[in-house]
Amino acid sequence: MNIRQWVSPLLFLFALLQLAASFVSSGFLDALVSLAAFAVMLVMLVLTGRSSAKRTSIVLLIAGTAMLAAGGLEIGELAEGVRFYGNIATLVLLAPLLALPVFHGGFDRAMKTVLDALGKRVLGYAAISSGLTFFTGIFLNIGCLGLIHSLTDRGDEKWRRVQALSMLRGFAAAMLISPYSIAVAMIVSFFHIGFIELVSVSALISAAFMILHFAECLLAERKNVVTEFASAKNEGSLSGDAAGKRLAVLAMALVLFIASLLLVESVTNYPMVALVSAFSVAVPLIGFAAMGEFRRLLPVFRERYWNGRLPDMGKETLLVLSAGYFGYAIQQSGAAERVTEWLSNGNGWSALAILCLIHLLTLAFAVVGFHPIVVVSVLTSILSADSLGLPPGAEPVALLASWSLSIFFSPFSASAIITGELIGKSSAVVSLLWNWRYTLAALALVLLIEYLFFFA
């Protein structure tokens, strides 16, 4: 029997069980989610080849089990630990469903038409590439990178550098405000902070990232680093009016989608993570019905999601569940309270210095190979134990900003690896060599915004 053929059904079953458990309080459902999560981790540990994600997951599972065993291991703790990040893993698994109506509706061709018309110079090209990545990233998460690369690729080496930086930075900016961002979901869940409250600050950081990128591209344009691009009419491309109308429909759908999420969150007690996952299932149904293509939904679902995207998401799901297990073990072991006490008593730490430490630790560990999920899981477990004297909301904003910085600076981030593969460069070149100056400037802007918002 080929066990790989059961990966998609197992992952999808786990996601549906966790989604149901998010809306229905039931010990039986929780037990089923724990069993499904354990099965997912076991199967992916067996099927996944040698990779940093597998090694990291094994280390996290062993370390988490050791910490739980030191306090007296119980079956209930194991069950809760393996499903601790179940809602986050469900978000990861269901978010790609949003790509189905985007591709099938021809919105990708509309984006290409706008780029050919307005992106002939560096600044225009960077603005459109990063802007498209930003807005599609809100919906499609990391799946936007392949889409935007296919839309904006120009082949020339110098243009590819602008393209890669625009994609990485636009994606990082989107993850600061997207309800589909794993970072946003983790932090909202841990700190029990409202989505609007978090995004009211992170949106400023997101805007700062984009403005800084545009400034860098404007400087490159003035230095004539890249010459003007002469676009050619592509077969199947849309007219300007048709492309504008189609993008207007997409923009209206985006506004309606986010407004609906915020409305439901404000009138119910359901967490944003659960709502976003539920909307991920509903949007393709509504989108295909609105386009009059409902009969095409099942074939597209099978081709692009069930047989295309879903089987490749097991490794990422394994890492998320393992990180959650480790984070739960840290909380149960009491290590969080001990570190919190050390930071807050008698060590001369100022509130702003703690924020700096959060950023530097996240970046340092990300550069040497630790996934931001792991680092932020540990720091979140520690910081959620006590406020450390920080102003309300400072910890979640700092953690979210740190995660976003690591997206374009860590050579081990999935976004840097994917971007490097798309343009034929190593992730180290894309992240470290091309981004180190930008990262320093972005970190300075983040600290400035945090100081002005929380301390001034």
ZIFENVEN-V664725 format. One record per backbone hydrogen bond with DSSP energy under -0.5 kcal/mol. CO is the residue of the C=O (numbers start at 0). NH is the residue of the N-H. E is the energy in kcal/mol with one decimal. If there is no record, write none. Layout:
# ZIFENVEN-V664725
{{CO;NH;E} {CO;NH;E}}
This chain:
# ZIFENVEN-V664725
{{0;2;-0.9} {1;4;-1.1} {2;5;-1.7} {3;6;-1.6} {5;9;-2.1} {6;10;-2.7} {7;11;-2.5} {8;12;-2.4} {9;13;-2.4} {10;14;-2.2} {11;15;-2.4} {12;16;-2.5} {13;17;-2.6} {14;18;-2.3} {15;19;-2.4} {16;20;-2.4} {17;21;-1.4} {18;22;-0.7} {19;22;-1.0} {19;23;-2.0} {22;24;-0.5} {23;25;-0.7} {25;29;-2.3} {26;30;-2.1} {27;31;-2.1} {28;32;-2.6} {29;33;-2.3} {30;34;-2.3} {31;35;-2.6} {32;36;-2.9} {33;37;-2.5} {34;38;-2.3} {35;39;-2.5} {36;40;-2.4} {37;41;-2.5} {38;42;-2.8} {39;43;-2.5} {40;44;-2.1} {41;45;-1.6} {42;46;-2.5} {43;47;-2.6} {50;54;-2.2} {51;55;-2.7} {52;56;-2.3} {53;57;-2.4} {54;58;-2.3} {55;59;-2.5} {56;60;-2.5} {57;61;-2.5} {58;62;-2.7} {59;63;-2.7} {60;64;-2.2} {61;65;-2.3} {62;66;-2.1} {63;67;-2.2} {64;68;-2.7} {65;69;-1.8} {66;70;-0.8} {67;70;-0.7} {68;71;-1.3} {73;77;-2.0} {74;78;-2.6} {75;79;-2.2} {76;80;-2.6} {77;81;-2.3} {78;82;-1.0} {80;83;-1.2} {82;85;-2.0} {84;88;-2.6} {85;89;-2.2} {86;90;-1.7} {87;91;-2.1} {88;92;-2.1} {89;93;-2.4} {90;94;-2.1} {91;95;-0.5} {93;96;-1.8} {94;97;-2.0} {95;98;-1.5} {96;99;-1.2} {97;101;-0.8} {98;102;-2.4} {99;103;-2.2} {100;104;-1.8} {101;106;-1.4} {101;107;-0.6} {102;105;-1.4} {105;109;-1.3} {106;110;-1.8} {107;111;-1.7} {108;112;-1.9} {109;113;-1.8} {110;114;-2.0} {111;115;-2.2} {112;116;-1.4} {113;117;-2.4} {114;118;-2.4} {119;228;-3.0} {120;124;-3.1} {121;125;-3.0} {122;126;-2.7} {123;127;-2.4} {124;128;-2.8} {125;129;-2.7} {126;130;-2.0} {127;131;-3.1} {128;132;-2.1} {129;133;-2.5} {130;134;-2.6} {131;135;-2.7} {132;136;-2.1} {133;137;-1.2} {134;138;-0.8} {135;139;-3.8} {136;140;-1.8} {139;142;-1.8} {140;143;-2.0} {141;144;-1.4} {142;146;-1.0} {143;147;-2.9} {144;148;-2.3} {145;149;-2.0} {146;150;-1.5} {147;151;-2.2} {148;152;-1.6} {153;155;-1.5} {155;159;-2.1} {156;160;-1.5} {157;161;-1.6} {158;162;-2.7} {159;163;-2.9} {160;164;-2.4} {161;165;-2.3} {162;166;-2.5} {163;167;-2.6} {164;168;-2.4} {165;169;-2.2} {166;170;-2.3} {167;171;-2.3} {168;172;-2.2} {169;173;-2.0} {170;174;-2.1} {171;175;-0.5} {172;175;-0.9} {173;176;-1.6} {173;177;-2.0} {177;180;-1.4} {180;184;-2.5} {181;185;-2.7} {182;186;-2.5} {183;187;-2.8} {184;188;-2.0} {185;189;-2.5} {186;190;-2.5} {187;191;-1.0} {187;192;-0.7} {193;197;-2.1} {194;198;-2.7} {195;199;-2.1} {197;200;-1.2} {197;201;-2.2} {198;202;-2.4} {200;203;-0.9} {200;204;-1.3} {201;205;-2.5} {202;206;-2.4} {203;207;-2.1} {204;208;-2.2} {205;209;-1.9} {206;210;-2.6} {207;211;-2.4} {208;212;-1.9} {209;213;-2.4} {210;214;-2.3} {211;215;-1.9} {212;216;-2.3} {213;217;-2.6} {214;218;-2.0} {215;219;-1.9} {216;220;-2.3} {217;221;-2.2} {218;222;-1.4} {219;224;-2.5} {220;223;-1.4} {228;230;-0.7} {233;236;-1.8} {238;242;-2.8} {239;243;-2.4} {240;244;-2.4} {241;245;-2.1} {242;246;-2.5} {243;247;-2.0} {244;248;-1.9} {245;249;-1.9} {246;250;-2.6} {247;251;-2.4} {248;252;-2.2} {249;253;-2.2} {250;254;-2.4} {251;255;-2.6} {252;256;-2.4} {253;257;-2.5} {254;258;-2.6} {255;259;-2.3} {256;260;-2.1} {257;261;-2.5} {258;262;-2.3} {259;263;-2.6} {260;264;-2.6} {261;265;-2.0} {262;266;-1.4} {263;267;-1.0} {270;274;-2.0} {271;275;-2.8} {272;276;-1.9} {273;277;-2.3} {274;278;-2.6} {275;279;-1.8} {276;280;-1.1} {277;281;-1.7} {278;282;-3.0} {279;283;-0.7} {280;284;-0.7} {281;285;-2.4} {282;286;-3.5} {283;287;-2.5} {284;288;-1.6} {285;289;-2.5} {286;290;-1.6} {287;292;-2.8} {288;291;-1.1} {292;295;-1.7} {293;296;-1.3} {295;299;-2.2} {296;300;-2.9} {297;301;-2.4} {298;302;-2.4} {299;303;-2.8} {299;304;-0.6} {300;304;-1.6} {300;305;-2.6} {301;306;-2.7} {303;308;-1.3} {304;309;-3.1} {308;311;-1.0} {309;312;-1.9} {310;313;-0.7} {312;316;-2.2} {313;317;-2.5} {314;318;-1.9} {315;319;-2.2} {316;320;-2.6} {317;321;-2.3} {318;322;-2.5} {319;323;-2.2} {320;324;-2.2} {321;325;-2.3} {322;326;-2.7} {323;327;-2.5} {324;328;-2.0} {325;329;-2.1} {326;330;-1.9} {327;331;-2.4} {328;332;-2.0} {329;333;-0.8} {329;334;-0.8} {329;335;-0.9} {330;333;-0.6} {333;337;-1.6} {334;338;-2.4} {335;339;-2.4} {336;340;-2.3} {337;341;-2.0} {338;342;-2.4} {339;343;-2.1} {340;344;-1.5} {343;345;-0.6} {349;353;-1.9} {350;354;-1.7} {351;355;-2.2} {352;356;-2.3} {353;357;-2.2} {354;358;-2.0} {355;359;-2.6} {356;360;-2.7} {357;361;-2.1} {358;362;-2.3} {359;363;-2.8} {360;364;-2.6} {361;365;-2.0} {362;366;-2.2} {363;367;-1.2} {364;369;-2.7} {365;368;-1.0} {370;373;-1.1} {370;374;-1.7} {371;375;-2.9} {372;376;-1.7} {373;377;-2.2} {374;378;-2.6} {375;379;-2.8} {376;380;-2.2} {377;381;-1.9} {378;382;-3.3} {379;383;-2.4} {381;384;-1.1} {382;385;-0.8} {386;389;-2.4} {390;393;-2.1} {392;396;-1.5} {393;397;-2.4} {394;398;-2.4} {395;399;-2.3} {396;400;-2.6} {397;401;-2.3} {398;402;-2.2} {399;403;-2.1} {400;404;-2.4} {401;405;-1.9} {402;406;-1.0} {403;406;-0.6} {403;407;-0.8} {404;407;-0.6} {404;408;-0.9} {405;409;-2.1} {409;412;-1.2} {412;416;-2.3} {413;417;-2.7} {414;418;-2.4} {415;419;-2.5} {416;420;-2.2} {417;421;-2.2} {418;422;-1.8} {419;423;-1.0} {419;424;-2.6} {425;429;-2.0} {426;430;-2.5} {427;431;-1.4} {427;432;-1.7} {428;433;-2.0} {430;434;-0.7} {431;435;-1.4} {434;438;-2.8} {435;439;-1.9} {436;440;-2.2} {437;441;-2.9} {438;442;-2.7} {439;443;-2.0} {440;444;-2.0} {441;445;-2.4} {442;446;-2.4} {443;447;-2.0} {444;448;-2.7} {445;449;-2.5} {446;450;-2.4} {447;451;-2.7} {448;452;-2.5} {449;453;-2.5} {450;454;-2.1} {450;455;-2.0}}
